[in-house]
Amino acid sequence: MAAPTDLSVLLRLYTGKQNSPTIIIQDFSDYLQKYSRHYLQESPELIQYLDDTLSVVTRELERLEADRQVELASDSKGRRIVFVPQYCIDRIVQRYKEIDERPEIPFPLVSELHAGFPTPSLKQIHITTDFTSQGDDDSRTRTMLHQLIFPDDTAPLIYPGSISPEKMLDLAMAKMRMFLRKDESRDYIQKRMMVASPGKELTIKNQLIQFQTRPSESMRAFKHSGETFFFWSYLCSFIRQDYAKKVEKTPEETALMQSVYIAEYMNNFYKNRAQQELQRETALKNLELSFQKAPYYFDMETITRFTDSRGVPLLGQYRDTDLESFIKENTNDAGPASLPPLLVFRTETGNRYFVLKEKVVSMVVRLANEGRNIIKEKLTREWYQTLKAFDQEESMKNQHAFEKRLASLCQEYIPVLHGVVNASFIPLMAMDTTSELRDSQSGFRMFDHGRLVPYSVLLMLDRQELLTDTRIMLPFWYTIPLLSSIFALFMRPRKVKTHKESTRKISGQEERNAGRETESGSGKDGDARAKRKQELKKAVAQVERRLVPEGSTLAKEMQARLDLWNRTLDPTIKNNLTEDVNSLVRDYIRRILKTIKASTFDLARIENLSETLVNSPGLIKIKNRDALLEYVELYIIQLVQNLN
């Protein structure tokens, strides 16, 4: 091991050898020069002390003095001297090691320090205000000596800053334990405590036995047990009362009083901390309960303003870091197929909200109920103006367009509802069977066959009923066909032929031409027909991708629509009705497929064919027309896919 070269370390070695914190600089320089020659080969850094040693040492000592590690002065003979506080600190540290082994040794007092000990190196600590906060001090403070001041005339003790309050408590309890072993002190204190606490005789006796025979267990109880707080309060109070009257105390009695004050203060400290921890836990439970209250969704600003039942803000009963930890812990992903207890979603404007997973359905129901009248009034007003001008919107005729219009209105007037139903956690909630059960128990099903129900179901707005209600608001002549036709002739805005309508006309013409070509060309070979079927299947595959959501199948979507339009309870009748509809669609499509070209077989063509079928005499009496229309569209796709 290389010889030390740091001057502060060399000073500690030299003062220890001289057994004094005060040394003459000239003598130390001579010693350092000899030391450097002896250990130069091991530590080449010592070469700086070989020439002009006194000047080099003086400069280094002045630097250490600026750092408050030493104090320079002159003695009565005019010699430069240096006082090394670390010598005294080392002696106090050694003293506490001895106290740890032998509790009968008293705590060191300020009077035991050397007369020249610098005041800046002795930090005053008041036991009632500063004792437990010293752990937050910097390393400079931990290398100093601390003077622990008590509230009465008890002599202050000194201890190194490196010793924690918990260690001082341990040493104090050892001295109190030693006191109780002497003579009849334990029996005397026990009797006084039992008189002061009737009914707790056995508890006091057991706690005294625990304190004397099981120190580690007693220390744990001291920090955490509620009953122990009262025991220590009585114990310290009675010991202090007996010795406070004595004017002159022995060193052992002074150390006992110092120990009692340390134990008494630390008892109050742990008691207050336990109360604060209980208050913190209660506040965090109130925080959880606050998330279960309406309106169920909260932004961060609202969360910081949560209050308890007395109206006291919760933030303050717990720290900011506690709130951050609570949010982080409850919003962390629970797994690839599960959701955390607290969910996060954003609106289109970027506002961030939190909602409990179990309250999502309640939140959606509440928002839908609150926003239903707003959406209905807005849509009714729009449709009224449109119908008054003898015009129609696509949302009046088509359910898909109606849903899109409801979504846009929700985004504008109920942004929170729009944000939550489009949140990333909704698909996972749809797969959660517990949430489906909870939905059914509350009478509202937010999901149907693993999918979120449409906006019309959430808002309880039926397109046909809404259209009927709007028409009732029109003047009476709008209901008289002859008058309404005359007014419409002059008041209806001229329509611009859309690309879709043109395509449909072209498609109709192509179908007729294709029919003539089919009749005249019945003798073409089978290869052309097979090629045509393959082209139709490719065209219908593109339409299928638009109608069937990702993650679902054509069969699932058909079954979902079938359950909506065919609600017959008798299984036989239900199957017969389904087969009648399928037969009607099959017969119609077989005739049409002979004339349809793949180039014109798109979504618009399938919608046109489906609407024709649904409006036919055989199907027009079936209720739930929108679901039947979507079912027929999907069934047409299935028929084309199964072409042989």
PyMOL commands that set and color helices and strands:
alter all, ss='L'
color gray80, all
select helices_A, chain A and resi 7-18+25-39+44-49+53-66+85-101+110-112+119-121+131-136+139-142+165-181+185-196+201-213+215-224+226-244+251-290+300-303+320-331+357-388+394-397+399-413+415-421+426-431+433-442+455-458+463-472+476-479+481-491+499-520+526-547+554-565+571-593+598-600+603-614+625-641
alter helices_A, ss='H'
color red, helices_A
select strands_A, chain A and resi 22-24+71-74+80-83+122-126+145-149+157-160+297-298+342-346+352-356+447-448+451-452
alter strands_A, ss='S'
color yellow, strands_A
deselect
rebuild
show_as cartoon
